[in-house]
């Protein structure tokens, strides 16, 4: 754990704790572990990309590539984890956050089976139950994608 991480949150946060915070489940839970976290500022998470992912059957047969839209979804899930961990809320009181806008998405390298996708999200600002996040995805220290995401709190009902 880095010295900027929250001392009240044990690092790393494993998939069981992630499932307690996010509503996503297989095959759409795209964060395996939280590696580092600074409350209300930033979070670093990990997604292990396996050939067993169901999307590889059709994207693309004989040349498996992780869809860019799923990389964006993984970044959105990491953004949600930043909000939930910062609030340290109980499961029963957690609101739902939805991705409402994607700006300036860029993809600079393919993500393939065997890669470890590092998800870096930084809270730019929170305003009226909406968070604006600057996000990057990296493989082997090289940036493979980036985007600015807007997520909004909504009632789950």
PyMOL commands that set and color helices and strands:
alter all, ss='L'
color gray80, all
select helices_A, chain A and resi 15-21+54-57+68-87+91-93
alter helices_A, ss='H'
color red, helices_A
select strands_A, chain A and resi 33-38+42-48+96-107+116-127+130-139+142-154
alter strands_A, ss='S'
color yellow, strands_A
deselect
rebuild
show_as cartoon
